[in-house]
Every structure is written in structure tokens, then in C-alpha cells.
Amino acid sequence: MDVEEVAEELYGLRPAEFVAARDTYVARARAAKDARAAKAIAALRRPSLAAWAANRLARQRQPEAQQFLALGETLREAHRTLDAEQLRAASGQRQQLIAALARTAGALAGEAGLSVSDTVLHEIEQTLHGVLADRHLAEQWSRGRLVKTPVAVVGFPPVAPEAVPAGRAPATAAAEATATTGTTGTTGTTGTAASTATTGTTTATESEEAASAAGRPAPEKKPARGADARRRRELERARLRELEQARTAAEEADGEVARRERELAEARDARQAAAEAAEAAAEQVSRLERELHDGRKARQEARTASTTAGKAVTTAEHALRDARRAAAQAAGTVRDLEGRSGE
């Protein structure tokens, strides 16, 4: 038995039809003594409604699915290489495209006779986010084999340090460029101020002396431009610290969201497992009820046949008794006739 062909057929069915069809194929494989196929088919899991709708989208809208998969490749590559321009260009398409594709998946489910709630629509969007971020999920989705909604994706997977290009990260480079610009500006300004101070020392001194002689206060000296530059650098460093703290808080919040999403996914998995167990139990009850009904029917038919056979035996016994009586009478008649002949 070709397991791939069976899987292709099963994941094209509606979720409610999946288990019965799967079990039928398992029974056929076992009857054919194909233990490997039976085990592989039995391991196939019924998809949730959201996963089934997403699979249906991949199966029935292949051009759009291929474009979406290409977008995922672009985003993953841009994230790996930290290509900010590519990230901006691809990310701009992401949310709008996901929302549109989720609505299309909902419409396709409706065409198959299954309504999609807002909650399921959100799960379809979450599934498509996962397809963009995870190459393995993208492969499963492209084959229409997703089983459940993945854990909510918060951004893309972290990039290992060795994957970062030799150049500096954009945020670090920007901060260093700002600091360098501030330092350069300070140096140039300080140099100019020093030159001015060198050439104009006599003038400043004379002004102070003249003001003192006239009884006026000496003119207030302007703060050095180097102090302004230092203040700007301090403010910039404080801003960067606040930015780093904000990023840390955002990462912690994202981590908490991811944890809650995992808990939700686990609860949904448990609910689906319970639903599958209940469905399997219901199918077993139905099978046993059919067997009980058939057994009772067979018992009633056997009783009827036994009653009929009993009546037939009684009738045959009466007929045999009558036949024996008739035979005895005939024998008596023969003896009488033989006796008369002897006389």
C-alpha cells in the first residue's frame, strides 16, 4: 500500500471524515499483512479545523501559496543576513497578505460546508505566520499536511552570532556613528575655540580690565563648547540605555506572550486529543451497538428457526406414528388373509 497516496487522500478529506477513513486503510493494510504501512497510516493525525483550512488553501490556491512561500524565504534570508532593506520591503507585504490569505482559506472552508469562526480565522493567520518563519512548517504546509496551529511566532528565530555579517549591526553602527560625529564636531569646535582663544587672549583681558576700570561687571563668559558636546554625548548614552532597557522589556513581554501561547497551544492539543478519544469511543460504542443488534437479530432468527424445526419434528413424529399404525394394520390384514387361505 502506498502510504503517500493514502496520506494525500486523507488530508484532503474534511476533519470529521479523517479518522474513519484512516482506520479503514489501517485495516486494509493489516489484512494485506503490510505492517509497515499499517503503522505509518495509524500514526497520521487528524488536522484541526484551522490547520485543515490552511492545508486546503495550499492545495487549491497553489500560485498564491508559491508566492507566499517565496516571501517566507525572502524574510528568513533577510533576517539571517540582517538585510534591513529586504526586511522592510518584505515585511510590508506580510500582514496584509496573511490577512487576505486567511480570509481566502475561510471562504474555501465555507465552500466545503464548514463555517470558520473568528477564533479559527485567527488560528489560520497564526499558522501562516509560522509558515513564514519556520522552514519545516513551510514544507508541511506546501504539501497540505499541517495537523495543528503552531505556537504563535514572535518575530523570527534568533540569529547566531556567527551568522551575522562582518559589518556592525545597524543599531550599534548608528550609535557609534552618532558618538563619532559628536566627538568630531566637538574636536573641530574645540579646535576653533582654542584658536580663537589663542588669538584673542589680549582682547578678552583688555575688555575685562576696561570693564573693571569703568566700574562695570566683567562680561559673562560663555560655557565652553566642549562641555556642550560632552552633555550631548551623555544624553545620547542615556537615550541608548533607555532604548536598551525598552528593548529588554519588550523581549521579556514577547517571551511571556510566547509562553502563554504555548500554554494555549498545549491546552488546544489536549482538547483535540480528548475530542479524538471521545470520537473513537463513540465509534466503538456504535460498532458494539451494531454487533449487539445483529446478535439479537440472529438470536431471534435462531429461536424462530428452532420453533419451526420443533413443529416440524412434532409433525414428523405424528406422521411416523400414523404410518406405523397403518403398517401394523396392514400387517394384521395380511396375516388374516394368509390364515384364511390356509383353511
C-alpha positions in Angstrom: 0.0 0.0 0.0 1.4 3.4 -1.0 1.4 5.5 2.3 2.0 8.8 0.5 -1.1 8.3 -1.7 -3.2 7.4 1.3 -1.9 10.5 3.2 -2.6 12.7 0.3 -6.2 11.4 0.2 -6.8 11.6 3.9 -5.5 15.2 4.3 -7.8 16.2 1.5 -10.9 15.0 3.5 -12.8 17.1 6.0 -11.6 16.6 9.6 -14.8 14.7 10.6 -14.1 12.1 7.8 -10.5 11.7 8.6 -10.5 9.1 11.4 -12.9 6.6 9.9 -11.1 6.7 6.5 -7.7 6.3 8.2 -8.9 3.3 10.2 -10.3 1.7 7.1 -6.9 2.0 5.4 -5.2 0.6 8.5 -7.5 -2.4 8.5 -6.8 -3.0 4.8 -3.0 -2.8 5.3 -3.2 -5.3 8.2 -5.4 -7.6 6.1 -2.7 -7.4 3.4 0.0 -8.2 6.0 1.6 -4.8 5.4 2.6 -4.0 8.9 4.9 -1.1 7.9 2.1 0.7 6.0 -0.4 0.0 8.8 1.8 1.6 11.4 2.6 4.6 9.2 -1.0 5.3 8.4 -2.2 4.8 12.0 0.4 7.4 13.0 -1.3 10.1 10.8 -3.1 12.6 13.0 -6.4 14.3 12.2 -5.9 18.0 11.4 -7.6 20.8 13.4 -10.1 22.9 11.6 -7.7 25.8 11.3 -4.9 23.5 10.0 -7.2 21.8 7.6 -8.4 25.2 6.2 -4.7 26.3 5.8 -4.0 23.0 4.0 -6.9 23.5 1.7 -5.6 26.9 0.8 -2.2 25.4 -0.1 -3.9 22.7 -2.2 -6.4 24.8 -4.1 -4.5 28.1 -4.4 -1.1 26.9 -5.5 0.1 30.1 -7.3 -0.7 32.2 -4.2 0.8 29.5 -2.0 4.1 29.6 -4.0 4.3 33.4 -3.8 3.7 33.2 -0.1 6.4 30.5 0.3 8.8 32.7 -1.7 8.1 35.6 0.7 8.9 33.4 3.6 12.3 32.5 2.0 13.0 36.2 1.5 12.1 37.1 5.1 14.2 34.2 6.6 17.2 35.1 4.4 16.9 38.8 5.1 16.8 38.0 8.8 19.7 35.7 8.6 21.9 38.3 6.8 20.4 41.2 8.7 19.5 42.9 5.4 17.4 45.8 6.7 16.3 46.9 3.2 15.0 43.4 2.4 13.3 43.1 5.7 11.4 46.4 5.3 10.4 45.5 1.7 9.2 42.0 2.6 7.7 42.8 6.0 5.5 45.5 4.4 3.7 42.8 2.4 3.4 40.3 5.3 0.5 41.3 7.5 -1.7 42.4 4.6 -1.0 39.2 2.6 -1.6 36.9 5.7 -5.0 38.5 6.4 -6.1 38.2 2.8 -5.0 34.5 2.6 -6.7 33.7 5.9 -9.9 35.1 4.5 -9.5 33.0 1.3 -8.9 29.9 3.5 -12.1 30.7 5.4 -14.0 31.0 2.1 -12.7 27.7 0.8 -13.7 26.0 4.1 -17.2 27.5 3.6 -17.4 26.1 0.1 -16.7 22.7 1.7 -19.6 23.1 4.1 -17.6 24.1 7.2 -18.0 27.5 8.8 -15.0 29.3 10.2 -15.3 31.4 13.4 -13.2 34.5 14.2 -11.2 32.3 16.6 -10.4 29.8 13.8 -9.6 32.7 11.4 -7.1 34.0 14.0 -5.6 30.5 14.2 -5.2 30.4 10.4 -3.4 33.7 10.5 -1.2 32.4 13.3 -0.5 29.3 11.2 0.5 31.4 8.2 2.9 33.5 10.4 4.5 30.2 11.4 4.9 29.2 7.8 6.8 32.4 7.0 9.1 32.0 10.0 9.7 28.2 10.0 11.1 26.3 7.0 9.8 23.0 8.4 6.3 24.3 8.8 6.5 25.8 5.3 7.4 22.4 3.9 4.4 20.7 5.7 2.0 23.4 4.5 3.2 23.3 0.9 2.2 19.6 0.9 -1.1 20.2 2.7 0.0 18.1 5.7 -0.3 20.5 8.7 -2.0 19.0 11.7 -2.4 21.8 14.3 -1.9 25.5 14.8 1.8 26.3 15.6 2.8 28.2 18.7 2.4 32.0 18.0 5.6 33.3 16.3 7.1 36.5 17.9 9.4 37.8 15.2 11.8 35.4 13.6 14.1 32.9 15.2 17.2 34.4 16.8 20.3 34.6 14.6 23.5 33.0 15.8 26.5 35.4 16.2 28.5 33.6 13.5 25.6 34.2 11.1 26.0 38.0 11.4 28.0 39.6 8.6 31.4 41.1 9.3 29.9 44.7 9.4 28.4 46.1 12.6 24.8 45.7 13.4 22.6 48.7 12.3 21.7 49.9 15.8 25.3 49.7 17.0 26.7 51.3 13.9 24.2 54.1 14.2 25.0 54.7 17.8 28.8 54.7 17.1 28.3 57.0 14.1 26.4 59.4 16.4 29.1 59.3 19.0 31.8 59.7 16.4 30.0 62.6 14.8 29.6 64.2 18.2 33.3 63.7 19.0 34.4 65.0 15.6 32.2 68.1 16.0 33.5 68.6 19.4 37.1 68.4 18.3 36.5 70.8 15.5 34.7 73.2 17.6 37.2 72.9 20.4 40.0 73.5 17.9 38.3 76.6 16.6 37.5 77.8 20.1 41.1 77.2 21.1 42.4 79.1 18.1 40.1 81.9 18.9 41.1 81.9 22.5 44.8 81.9 21.5 44.4 84.8 19.1 42.0 86.8 21.2 43.5 86.4 24.7 44.7 90.0 24.8 41.3 91.3 23.6 39.4 89.4 26.3 41.8 90.5 29.0 41.6 94.1 27.9 37.8 94.0 27.9 37.8 92.7 31.5 40.3 95.4 32.6 38.3 98.1 30.9 35.1 96.9 32.5 36.7 96.9 35.9 38.1 100.4 35.4 34.7 101.6 34.4 33.1 100.0 37.4 31.0 97.7 35.3 30.9 93.9 35.9 33.0 91.9 33.6 31.2 90.3 30.7 29.9 86.8 31.5 32.0 84.1 29.9 30.1 81.7 27.6 30.3 78.0 28.6 32.9 76.1 26.6 31.6 74.3 23.5 33.4 71.1 24.7 31.0 70.9 27.7 28.0 71.1 25.3 29.5 68.2 23.3 30.0 66.2 26.5 26.5 66.9 27.6 25.2 65.8 24.2 27.2 62.6 24.4 25.9 61.9 27.9 22.3 62.5 26.7 22.9 60.2 23.8 24.3 57.5 26.1 21.3 57.9 28.4 19.0 57.6 25.4 20.7 54.4 24.3 20.5 53.0 27.8 16.7 53.7 27.8 16.4 52.2 24.4 18.2 49.0 25.5 16.0 48.8 28.6 12.9 49.2 26.5 14.1 46.5 24.2 14.8 44.2 27.1 11.3 44.9 28.5 9.8 44.2 25.0 11.8 40.9 24.7 10.6 39.9 28.2 7.0 40.8 27.2 7.4 38.8 24.0 8.7 35.9 25.9 5.7 36.0 28.2 3.4 36.1 25.2 5.2 33.2 23.7 4.9 31.2 26.9 1.1 32.0 27.1 0.7 31.0 23.5 2.5 27.7 24.2 0.2 27.0 27.1 -2.8 27.8 24.9 -1.5 25.5 22.2 -1.0 22.7 24.7 -4.5 23.2 26.0 -5.8 23.1 22.4 -3.8 19.9 21.8 -5.3 18.4 24.9 -8.8 19.4 23.8 -8.2 17.9 20.4 -6.8 14.7 21.8 -9.8 14.4 24.1 -12.2 15.1 21.2 -10.4 12.4 19.2 -10.6 10.0 22.1 -14.3 10.8 22.5 -14.9 10.3 18.8 -13.1 6.9 18.9 -15.1 5.8 21.9 -18.3 6.9 20.1 -17.3 4.9 17.1 -16.5 1.9 19.2 -19.9 2.2 21.0 -21.6 2.4 17.6 -19.8 -0.7 16.4 -20.7 -2.6 19.6 -24.3 -1.5 19.3 -24.4 -2.7 15.7 -22.9 -6.0 16.8 -25.4 -6.3 19.7 -28.2 -5.6 17.3 -27.0 -8.1 14.8 -26.5 -10.7 17.6 -30.0 -10.1 18.9 -31.4 -10.4 15.4 -29.5 -13.7 14.9 -30.7 -15.0 18.2 -34.4 -14.2 17.3 -33.9 -15.8 13.9 -32.4 -18.9 15.6 -35.3 -19.0 18.0 -37.8 -18.8 15.2 -36.0 -21.5 13.3 -35.9 -23.6 16.4 -39.6 -23.2 16.9 -40.3 -24.0 13.3 -38.0 -27.0 13.4 -39.7 -28.2 16.6 -43.1 -28.0 15.0 -41.7 -29.9 12.0 -40.4 -32.6 14.4 -43.7 -32.9 16.1 -45.5 -33.2 12.7 -43.0 -35.8 11.6 -43.4 -37.8 14.8 -47.2 -37.8 14.3 -46.8 -38.8 10.7 -44.4 -41.6 11.7 -46.8 -42.8 14.4 -49.7 -42.8 11.9 -47.6 -44.6 9.4 -46.6 -47.2 11.9 -50.2 -47.7 12.9 -51.2 -48.1 9.3 -48.3 -50.5 8.7 -49.4 -52.6 11.7 -53.0 -52.7 10.5 -51.8 -53.7 7.0 -49.6 -56.4 8.6 -52.6 -57.7 10.5 -54.8 -57.7 7.4 -52.1 -59.7 5.7 -51.9 -62.3 8.5 -55.7 -62.6 8.5 -55.7 -63.2 4.8 -52.9 -65.7 5.0 -54.8 -67.6 7.7 -57.9 -67.8 5.7 -56.0 -69.1 2.7 -54.6 -71.9 4.8 -58.1 -73.1 5.8 
